[in-house]
Amino acid sequence: MINFLDLSRQYEKHKEEFLCAIEAVCDKTAFAGGPFVAEFEKAFAAYTNTKAAAGVNNGTTALHLALLAIGIRAGDEVIVPANTFIATAWAVVYIGAVPVFVDCTADTWNIDTSSIESAITPKTKAIIGVHLYGQPFDVDAVKAIADKHGLFLVEDTAQAHGAVYKGKTVGGLGDIGCYSFYPGKNLGAFGEAGAVVSQNEEYISHIQRLKNHGAAVQYHHDEIGFNMRMDGIQAAILSCKLKYIDEWTKRRQAIATTYLEKITNDKTQQPSIMPNVESVFHLYVIKVNNRTDFLEHMKACGINCGQHYPIPCHLQKAFSYLGYEKGSLPNAEDLADKCVSLPMFPELTEDEIAKVIDAVNSW
């Protein structure tokens, strides 16, 4: 069976290096924050071409603390694409702010820039753009709207480690960028971890305090804070993996190019790739009109696929109080009904890639 994702192959290939990294943390008993986190923060800021980075305990926290650091407060409104993982919206409601959902495009499936301005009200304070599936959204267009209305631009880069927009690495293009290192991500920890990056070092300094019980100095708590530190073992693993991320990205891009070129079944819709961007293909999502039949066909061919995401944010029961109805954001809803994620990870073999393509084309 070809799985949608197989983390065991990466682990087996780099097992000794990973175990040595864990042992180094254990030898120093630097388990919560500490030197390994500081080392990773410095390396990740350099990798994202930003001035500073703060390691935190997961990607949802990264978004949550980023919004607090830029000054989002209860009652504010934040524009969020409906086609994203739910964590993008959770960060808004954790503060007591209100997510205002907008549609995605019908081809790239990233935020529809033409739908943003009509969603802006006097309460709007920020726009969260998601570099979904690893492809950058149209940063220039969204930033122009944000600048016009005096709004913050937050980049949700949870799926886009190393993605490039017009020659620049994502994460430092808006006011603040938020990463997840969930194990299945392109740069994945051995558990939960995340990071915030920015060209504004004051934002990152603020997050360093917020994640550490609101304290810059131990036992001196200057504001309400949280226990949201990255742990040393995750930082050590991430520093180890960071050396290979460019190699893994090139492999993902090669797999995606093969899919794009050789999947010819006209009953499927391939993703559109924007010009002047380099997607890192965290996911390779296609659309099919009869998903249940397609998934059964793929499983019969020995292939497990994923679904990202079968219910758009605005139609989730948790957000029913916002009053969105089916049909309000048609592109996101159509994608949710038809999306399928094909196997995508760097260790896929050429034979496995060929089998996936043959299975899709034979449907």
Beta strands, then each sheet from edge to edge (+ up, - down):
strand 1: 52-56
strand 2: 77-81
strand 3: 98-102
strand 4: 124-130
strand 5: 152-156
strand 6: 164-165
strand 7: 168-169
strand 8: 176-180
strand 9: 194-198
strand 10: 215-217
strand 11: 220-221
strand 12: 268-269
strand 13: 277-278
strand 14: 284-288
strand 15: 339-342
sheet 1: 1+ 9- 8+ 5+ 4+ 2+ 3+
sheet 2: 7+ 6- 13+
sheet 3: 10+ 11-
sheet 4: 12+ 14- 15+
end
